Structures are given as structure tokens and as C-alpha cells.
């Protein structure tokens, strides 16, 4: 018998969840109950309250837009609009709206406020109306919802640490510092969301980066954008977890919250969710599209529109979401409508497919149009042999292709890569294993590999149980098919990095839920014991993420110690406000300086002086200038001065690495730069890099 809703159940469960969130955050920041730096936890709370306000405003605006959009889609609706689906859809639409505004009329603050402000007011009105209607009193969440507080506290603690201080496995947020958050700064400089010849990643769809740009435009503060961007991405991880709870919890709320907690506790979710990346947006949009495809009831045209929009948002967030999630989820929806149609099955299937494709294409159309106008290639830098190379030469195309072709580690089989990078990988909840050495050519590795697969083993059990059960077989089959397709795509089209398999978490946690739900349903007298074992399993996954967090911080060397140690998170929270994150020799230069960065985009986000750079795959302007000078250093000096360049920052080790791997401009080498620099003044030489002052133009007599 279902327990009757009680008005106190929601406040009680939320209070327990928030309490666990607070305790979890305190413990992981202070590395125990006793404080290392109590002020750090206060700073974390301040970051959540201040920068989190901008994120909250976007979600409230998304809720308002989503509610009105659902009513416009179905004017005859009498039932309440689903708030979770409305919010996720609304946020996607707001980010797309800002993308279009920024690419057409520019990054004007008034346009951003005109987009978000009225929608936020509308969202607040709908929330107030919902509360007054007594809708919250009918909610009766399962007590296991409180378990979500443990990984949530860990996620919020990590998100409060500035990019560059966490996650050696992701080169300490290299992608955040070089393009996820640097692109909004570049776009702000030119006052438009355009593709940039010096940063190829700006030609990606960049839906989530547009969201980070929206935060910068609204707040007008780089530091606020940095903090709020991490929180926005973390909130999308939570949204994905809530959708997973819904899909997995249709037969048992307890199972839904177990699946959601397992997802949010995964180390790869913690790593990417706490950074200003885009993976969690992909999973939030795709999970909701999957929910729409498998929920009870018949699929109609409105479902096709919603599924298409969501899959379009997912693909616009990260292009690999198209093949890894949009294709299998579309196939799931089409298979269902084909099996449920009484007559005209091919026609009904075709109509749904057409609806999904049109809706998804509408989301991606602005990206296709912009790239076509700028480069002639709608998907540049991909498919260059079909649509053209844009502003690139054959050298840049070859460099890009070599860096992104599929391939396992040298001497390792495909199956070995799958085992090491996925099944028994720390990022997917494997516990234990052996310590692996740090590799300069493959830094994207956790400290341990070959552990016991806490998630994988239960997901496998769910697969076996689901295929044997008549009730679960249809859903199990589609989840298995999705998982196999994702592994196939990863194997044949990528360079086999662990992070690229994050979309597999969606079918894996749902298969896990099948195992838990079937086992729970078959038990008669030992359910408390089973819940205890399940909570222990969740706590072990949470423990893997916690210890990974402590091992993956920026190394420090305390006074009197001969070797460095991972910094306690209590020393990292607030480093952005204290200025510690901005510590770079370039920031010590005069304000009128302008530095050209050679083979280094690692900390662009924190540079406060004017600078010029190119990504590792773009054409080197310095190389062009050197070829134009044809060995005449005086002419090269004249060119540099004419461009306003006052300094060169040369990252020697990165320059050597690029030449040794997928290439760099052949004329920009250690040897050519050393010849060029003879007689120049080296301001700072740290071994791995050097800051060189360009000789000023000699004064001439009147």
C-alpha cells in the first residue's frame, strides 16, 4: 500500500539532504571533522550564495520560459506542467537565445537582461502560484532522497575551487582555462560570439560556453563568471541526476534515488561537473529526452518536438552527443512508436523521425549558418575534405586530424583500453587497483587503475536480470543497445580517452537500477539489510570520489619539506579572490605591454595584461612573420613592433611536446627562437618557459 502524502515529509527529507550536503562539504574541504582552515568553508558558502544567485536566476527564468512553452505547445492542457522538464528545456532555450543574440546583435548587457530579466520575473510568478496552490504539500519523496546530499556536498566543494587548482587527470582544468571560459572573454573583447581564427574551438556549437558568456555579460565580472560557471555546470549534473531518479523510480522511488545518488557520486561526474565543462549539460538534456521516449503513454507529435529540441541542445553542447546519445535515443523513440502503432506503422515512425530531426536541426541551424558564412564549412573544423578547410591550410587540417584520430595506447589492445579506461577505471567507480606512474604524454589518467568495478558489476547484473524478465526486457534491450553503440563509436572514432565514455553512465546507472529494483521486489523479510548493503555500496562510490578529490589537487611544497603534496582543499577555496590564481609573470608587466604566447594556452583565463595567442591547432602568426622576414631579424622586429608586441612568452616544454606529437609550425622551433632571442633581455626563465622582452625601437635624433 502506498503511504499517504504528509505535509511534513518534504521539509524533513530536504532538511536531511541539506544537512548531509553541509557535513559532506565540510569534511571534504577540511579533510576531516577538525578544521584546517574554517574560513574556507565560510568562503565556500559565500561563493554559493553570491555567484550562485546568477545561476539561480537562469534556472528560474528557464522555469518560466519552460512553463509558457509547454502551454504554447499544448493549449488544451489541463494537467500541471512538469517543473523539472520545463526548467531544463527552458534553460536550453535561454542559452540558445543568448547564442543567437550574441552572434547577431552582439554581447550587449541590455540584450542579456532583456532576455533573462522578464523570464526570471515570470518564473518567480509561476513558482509563487505553485506554492500557493498547495502543490508542494502533495510531494512525498522517499527518505533515500537525502542520500543525494553526500555527493552534492562533494560536488559543491570542488566547484568552489578555482579552475587550475584541481584535477590532474584533466591537466588541472586546461580546457577550462584555454577555451571553455577563455572564449567568453575573447567574445566579450570583440563584442560578438564569432568563430575566431586563433582558437579553433570557437567554431564548435558552444551552447554551454554561450551560457558562461551570458553569466559574464550579466555580472560584468570575470571572477563572478568563473565561480558561477562552475556552479552552473554542477547544477546541470544535479538536473541530470533528478531525471535519472525519475526514469529509474517509476516503479520504486527508493530505486530512483539510489540510481541518482550513484550517478552523482561517480568520480567522472565530480571531475567534469565541478569544472566549467559541457558534459553534464549533455547528460541533463539527453536524460530528459530518454525519459520522454520511455515514459508511460503513447508518443505523439509534441513528444517528438520536445525530444528533438533536447537532443539538439545536447548536440549543441558537445558535438559527440549527436552520435553517442541523439542517435540511440531517437532510435528508441522510433522503435517504440513503431511497436505501439496499430496501423500505418511506417508512416507514424517516419512522421516522428521527421519531427525530431526538424526540431533538432532548428536548434543547430544558427551554428551551421554561422560556420558556413565564416568558413564555407557548416561543421568546421570537421569534414574539411567534404565542405572545405576554411581559413586553414593543409598543415592545420593534418595536425587536427592526427590529434583526433582513433587509436589505443601503444602496445595495448582495444579490449585492454576499454578495461583500463572504462570498466575498471576509477572515473567509473572502480575501487582499489594499483598505482600508475604519471605520464607526460598521457596525463589523463587517475592515480589508480585496475580496481574492482563497483558500478560495472551491478550494471552487468541488471543487464542479465533485465533480459531474463519479461517486464524489464524491452527497456533492458534498448539500454543494452545504447551502451553497445556508445562503446562502438568510442572505439572507432575517438582516441580512446576515458572521459569520452561519460555518456555511458546514463544506460549504466539505469541498468543498475533494474538490478536493485528486481532484487528489492523479490525480498520478503530482509529489506532493511538490503537497504543497508545498498547504502554501503553508494558510500563506497562516494569514498572513491572523495579520495580522488584529495589526490587530484594542485601540488604544494610546504616549508621544510623536500617533496610536494596535494594541497588540502581548504587552501584552495577562495584562491580566486585572494589573487593566488592570477600569479603569472605576465601579470607583473606594465599595463601597456602586449605579450605573444608561443605554444602555451594553459592559463589564459588568469592573464590580466593584453596578450596574443593561438590554439595548438591553429596557424601560428609568428611562423608567418618569420617566413615573411626570411631570416632578417630586423624585419621581424619591425613586424612585431608594428603589431604592438612587447614581449614573447615561450613555453619550451610544450613547444617540444607539440613538435614531437601532432605537430606545430615547422619554423617556430626551440632552435629558431634561440637564434632570434640572441641579445634580447630574458626577464624570467623558469626552465620550462621564458618571458622575453622585445628590444624597443632605438630613439632617433631629431
N, C-alpha and C positions, 0 to 999 in steps of 0.2 A: 504494500500500500504506500502511495506517495505521501510524504509528510506535507501537511498543510503549510502554506507560507505564513511566516510570522514576521511582524514589523521589525523585530529586533535582530533577525538573522543576518541581514545585510550589514548593518553597522558593526555587529560583533565580528563577522568574518573580515570585513575591511580593517577593523582595528587590529585584529590579529595579524593580518597581512602586512599592514604598515609597521607594526611592532617588529615583525621578523625582518622587514626591509631595513629598519633603523639599526637593529642589532647586527645584521649581516654587514651593512656598510661600515659600521664602527669597527667590527672585528677585522675586516679585510684591509681597511685603511691603516689601523693601528697595529696590525699583525698580532692580534690578541685582545684580551679584555683590558689589560693595562695600557694606558696611552703612551705612545711615543711622542706625539705632538697633538694634543687635544684640539688646538686651534684649527688643525687641518680638517677635522670633521665639521667644525663650525663653518669653515670656508666652503666645504662641500655643500652644506645646507644653503648657504648664501648663493652659491652658483645655481643651485636648483631653483631657488625662489626668484632670482633676478633674471638670469638668462633663460630659465625655464618658462618665464612668463611669455616670451616671444613664441616659443613652441606651443604653449597652451593656446595662445591667440590663434595660431594657424589651425590647430585642431578644432577649436570652437567654430572658426569660420568654415572649416571643412564640413563640420556637422550641419551648420545652417544651409550651406550650398547643397549638401547631400540630401537633406530632407526635402528641400524645394525641388531638386532634380528628380527624386523618386515620385513626387506628386505630379510633376510635369509628364513623367513617363507613363504614369497610370492615373489619370484624372478621376477615375471611378473608385479609387482605393478607399476602403473603409477601415481597414486594419492599420494599426500604428506602423510607422516606418521603422525598420531595424536600425537602431542608432549606431551600431558598430559598422555595418556595411555602409551606411550613409556617411559616416566620418571618414572612412578610408577612401571611398570614392570621391568625396568632396575634397580631401587633401590632394589627391591626384589631379583633380580638375583645377585646383588653385595653382599648383605648381606648373601645370601646362599653360594656364592663363598668364602667369608671370613670364614663362618662357617666351610666349608669343609677344607679349608687350615689350619685353626687353630686346627681342630681335627686330621689332618694328619701330616702336616709338622711343625706345631707349630705356635706360635704368633711372628713370626719374622717381624721386621719393613720392611725389604726389600720386603717380600712377600706381605704385605699390600700395599706398594707403587707400586709394580709391578702390583697389581690388579687394583688399583684406578687411578694411575697416567696416564697411556696411555688412559684409558677410559675418564678421565676428559679432556685430550687434544682433543680426538675425539669429545666429546660433545661440546667443545668450537668451534671446526671447523664447526660442524653442525649448531650451533647457529649463527655463523658469516655468514655462507652460507644462512641461512634462512632470516636473516636481510637484506643481500644484494639483495636477490631475491624480496624484497618488500612485503613479506608475512604479516608483521606486519601492513602495511598500509591498508590491507583489513579488519582488525578487527574493529568491531563496537560494543563494549559492551554497554549494556543498562546502563543508569546513575545509576540505583539502585545497580550496582556492587559496587559503592562507599560505600554503607551501610555496606559492609563486613568489612570496616575499624574499625568500633566500637568494635565488639567482637575481631577482630585481635589485636587491641591495648591492650585490656584487657588480652588476652592470652599471648602476648609477655611480658607484665609487670609481670604477675605471673610466667612465665618461667624464669625470671631474678632473682627471689628469690630462694635462695639455698634450696635443699631438707631438710626437718626438720623444716622449718620456716612457712610452710603453711599447711592448710587443716587438721583441727582437725577431720573432717569426715573420713579421711584416716589415722588417727593416725600420722599426720604430716609427711606423706611420709614414714611410717615404711617400706613398701615393697621395696621402692627405696633404703633406707639405708641398708636394711638387705640382699637384693638379686639382685634387678634389676641392680644396679650399683656396688654392692659388688662382684658379681660373676665375672665381668670383671677383678677386682683386683685379685681375687683368681686365675683366669685362667692365668693372667699375671705372678703370682708367680710361677706356675708350668709350664708356657710357653706352654700351650695347653688348648683347650676347651674340657675338660673331665667332666664326672659326678663325683661329689665329695661326699664321704661318709658322710661328716659332714654338707652338705647342699643339701637336697633332691630336691630343686628347680633347681639345676644344671642338673637334669635328664629330665627336660622339654625340648621341642624343642629349645626354647631360640633364635629364629631368630632375634628378636629385640635386645636382650641382646648381641648377636653377633655384631650387629651394634654399640652398645655402646663400645664393646671391640675394634671394628675397630677404633673408634674415639680415644680411649686410645692408641692404637698401633701407629696410625699415628702421634698424637700430642706428645706422651710421657709424658703427664701431667695429673695428676688426676683431678686438678681443671678445666682444659680445657674440659676434658671428662664430668665432672658433668654439666657444663654450656651447652656444645654442645649437650649432650644427651637430656636435656630438650627441646632445640630448635629443635632437630631432630624429637622428638615426636610431638611437636607443629606443625612442618611443615607437618607431616603426617595428622594432624587434618585439616589443610588448604587444603591438597590434597583431602581428603575425601569430604570437603565442595565443592570444584570445580567440583568433579564428580557428586555430588548431584545436583549442578547447571545445569550440562549438562543434566542429566536424567529428571529433573523437567522442564527444559527450552526448550524442543524441540518444544513446541507449542508457548511458550511465554518466551522470555529472562527475562523479569521482574519477572515472577513467579520463574524461576530458581534461580535468585539471592535472592529472598525472602526466598526460602527454604534453600539455602546455609547459609544465614545470621542467620536464626532461628536455624539451626544445630550448627553453630559455637558459638552462644550465649548461648547454653544450659549450665547450671552450671556443669553437669557431664562431658561435653566436656571440659570445662575450668579446672576443677579439674584434670582430668586424662591427658588432653592434655598438661598441664603445668608441669607435672611430667614425669620422665623417666619411664613411664609405657609402656604398649603394646596395649591398647585398640584402639588407633587411627590408628595404623598400620592395625589392624584387619578391621576397617571400611573403610580405604582407599582401601585396596586390595579387600574387599568384594563388596564395592560400584562399583568399576570398573568392577568386574565380573558380577554384576547385570546389569550394563549399557550394557555390551557386550551381555547379554541374552535378553534384551528387546529393543535394538536399532532397527531402521528400517532395512529392508533387511533380507535375509534368513541366517540362521545359517549354517555354514559349518565346515569342519574339523579344519580349522585354528582357528575358534572361540572356538571350543572345547578345543584345546590346550591352548589357552590364558585363558579361563575360568578355566581350571584345574590348570594351574600354579598359577593363582591369588588366587584361593581357597586353594591351597597348601601353598602359602605364608601366607594367613590369619590364617590357622590352625597351621602352624609352629610358628606364632607369639603368639598365645594363643590357647590352645587345645580346649577350649569350642567353638571356632569359627567353628569347624567342625560340631557339631550338630546344633548350633544356626544359622549358616549362610551358610556353604558349602552345607548342605543337602537341605535346601529350595531353594537356588539359582540353584543348579543342577536340582532340580525338575522343576523349572521354565523354564530352558533351554530345558529340555526334553519334557515338555508339549508343548512348542512352536514348536519344530521340529516335534513332532507327529501330531500336528494340521495342520502344513503347508505342510507336505509331501503329494504329490499327490498319490504316490504308495509306496508299501513296507514300510509302516509306522513303524511297529515293528523293521525292520532291520535298518532304519535310526535312530530311537531312541536308539537302542542298540549300534550302532556304535558311536554315540555322547557320550553316557554314558561311554563306554569303553575308549574313547579318554580323557574325563575329568578325569576319575579315574586314568588312566595311568599317565597323566601329573601331577596330584596332588600327586600321590604316588612317583613319581620321586623327587619331592621337599622334601617329608617327609622321603625318603629312608635313607639318611645319619643319621637322628635321630634314626630311627628304628635299623639300623645296629649298631650304637654306643651303644645304650642301651642293645641290645642283646649280644654284645661282653662283656660288662661290668657287666651286671646283669642277663643275660639269659631271661630277660623280655623286649620286644621291647617298651612297653609303661609304664615301671616302673616310678612312684610308683602305677600306676593303674593296674587293672586286675591281682592283685597278686594271687588270687585264681585260675586263669587260667594259667598264664605264670610263676609264681614263685615270691618269695619275695626278690630275690636278696640278698644283704648283710643285710637286715632287719630280725629281729626276729618277732615272732607273736605279741609281745608287741608294736613294732613300727607300724606294719600294723594296729593293733586295734586302736592305737592312731590316725593315719592318717584317718581311716575310720570314727571314731567318730567325728572328727573335720570337715569332709566334707560331712556328710550325710545331706539329705534334712530335713528341719523342720522349722515350723513357730515359732514366739516368743511365749513363754509360755502364755496360756490363750488367744491367738489370732487365729482367723480362717484364712484359706488360703486366702479368699477374703479380709479380713482385712489387711493381709500382702501385697497383691497386691495393695490395695489402698494406704497404708502407704508408701510402698517402691517404688511405680511407678507412679500411676495415679495422686495423689495429693502430690507427693514428690517434694521438692524444686529442686532436681537434674534434674528433667524433666520439669522445667519451671513453677512450681506452685507458685503463688504469694499470700502472706498473710499466714493465718493459725495461729496456736498457738505455743508458745514457748514450747520446750520439754526439760526436765532435762537431764543433762549429765549422762550417764550410764557407769560405769566402765567395765561392761561385754559386752556392745554393743555400742562401741564408734562410729561405722559407722553410725551416724545419723546427719542430718543437724540441725541447731538451731531451725528451724520451720518445722512443718508438718501440713497436712490437708488444704493446700492452694487451691486457685482456679486454675484449670489446664489450663494454657494458651495454651500449646501445645496440650494436650489431647482433649480439647473440639473442636478445629479446625480440628484435625485429625479425630475425630468421624464424624464431618460434612463432611469431604472429603470422608469418607467411605460410608456414606449414599448417598451422591451426586454421587459418582463414581459407586455404584451399580445400581443406577437408570438411569445412562447414558449409552447408547449403545456403544458410542465411548470409554468411560473410563472403562467399565465393565471388560474387560479382565485384564488390569493392576491392577485395584482395587481388583479383586479376588485374584490375586497372592500375592499382598501386604497384604491383609487380612489373607490369608493362612499362609504366612511367620510370621506375627505377632502372630497369634494364636499358631503356632508351637513353637515359641520362648517362649511364656508365659507358655506353657505346659512343655517344657523342664526345664525352670527355676523352675517350681513348683514341679516337681517330682525328680529332680536330684541335686539341689543345696540347700544350707542353707539360701536361700531367702534373700540375701543381695541386696540392691538397685543397686549397681554398676554392678552386673552381668546382669542387663537388658539393659545395654547401647546399645547392638546390635539392640534393638527395635527402636532406634532413626532412623535407616535407613528407615524402612517402614513407621514410623510415620510422618517424615518430608515430605516424598513423598505423603502420603495421605493428608497432609496439603496442599501441592502444588496443588492437584486436587481440593480441596475446593476453593482455591484462584483463580486458573485458570478458573474454571467454573463460579464463581461469576463475575470475571472480564470480561469474554467473554459475559455475559448476560447484562452487564451495557451499557447504551447508552450515558447518559449525566453527570453522577456523578463519572466518573473515577478518577478525581483528589481527590475527597472526599474519595473514596475507597483507593487510594494510601496513603492518609494521615492517615486513620484508620489503614492500614496495617503497616505503618512505626511506628505508636504509639504502635501497638502490638509488633513489633520487639524491640522497645526501652524498653518496659516493661520487656521483657525477658532479655535483656541486663542489665536492672536495677536490676533484681533478681540476676544475676551473680555478678554484681559489689558489691552489699551489702553483698552477701555471701562471696566474697573475703575479704571484710573488717572485717567480723565477724569471719573468719576462720584462722587468722594469729596467730602466737605464742604469748601467753600472756606475757606481761611485767608488772612490778610494778614500776612506776616512783617514784623517791624520794619524800617522804612526803605523798604518797597515801597508804591507808590501804588495797586496793584490786587491783588486776591486771586487765589490759585491753588488748584487741587485739592490737598487735603492728602495727603502721602505716607502709604500705609497703615501704615508704621512708626510714625507718630504717632497712629494711631487704635487699634491693638490695645492692649488694657489700659486704654482710656479709662474703662471702666465701673468698674474697681477704683480708679482714681485719683480718681474723683468728677467728672471733666470732663463726663461725660454728664448729670450732675444739676444743671448750672449753670442755674438758673432763679430769677428774682426771688421767686417764691412760696416757694421753699425757704429763703429768708432770713427769712421771717416767724416770729413766735413759734409754738411748738408748739400753743398753744391757738387759733390762728387757724383760720378756715374761709373759703375763697375760692370765690366763684361765678364760673365761667368763661363768658364771653359769646362765642360764635362762635369757640371755639378748643378743639380736641381734639388738637392736633398733638404735644404732648409729655406726655400724661397719665401715661405709664408712668414717667416720671422725677420726678413730683411726690411729695415726701415729707411734705407738710402736708395736712391734710384739705381736700377740695375737693368742689364740686358741679358737674355738667356735664350737657349733653345733646348727642347727636349732631346733625349738621346737619339731620337729617330729623325729629327728634322735637320734641314740643311744648315750647315754652320756658316754664319755670315763672316766670321773670322777667316774661315777657309777661303771663302770667295775673295775677301780683301787681300789675303796673302797671295793667291793666284794672280790677282789683278796687279799686285805690286811686282810680281815676278822676281823676287829676291831683293828688291830695292827697299831696304828697311826704312829709309827716309820717306819714301812714298807711302808705305804702310803707316808710318807715324802720322803723316798728314791726314790719311783717311780716318784713323782712329780719333784724332783730334777733331776732324770735321764732324764725326758722329757724336761728339761730346764725351767720348770715353776718357776717363781719367785714370782708371785702374783696371787691371786684369786679376781675376781670381781663378787660379788654375788648380784643379783637383787632380793631382798626379796619379794617385792610385786608381781613381775612377776612369781617368783617361786611358791608363794602361789596360784596365779590365775591359773597357769597351772595344779597344782595338783587338784584344785577344779573343773576344767572343763574337758579337754580331756586327762589329764594325763601328767606325767613326770616320770623320773626314780624313782622307789619307794625307792631307797636307798639314793637318793640325796634330802634331806628334810631340812627344817629350823632347826629341832632338831639335825639331824646328823651333819650338818655343824657347828652348835653352839658347839657341843661336840668336833668336830675336831679343832676348832679355839681357844680352851682354851689355853691361854698363848701366842697366836700369836699376832702380832702387827697390829692393825687396823689403817691404815693410814688415811682413810677418811670414815666417816659414815654419810650419808645423810638421814638416816631414811628408805628410800625406797631401798637403796643399800649400799654396803660396799666394800671397797678396802682393801684387807688383804695381808700382806707380808708373804711369806712362810719363816719360820725360816731357815737361811743359815746353811750349814753343818759346825759343830764345827771344829775349827782348831785342828790338832793333832800334838803332839810333834814329832820331827824328831827322 
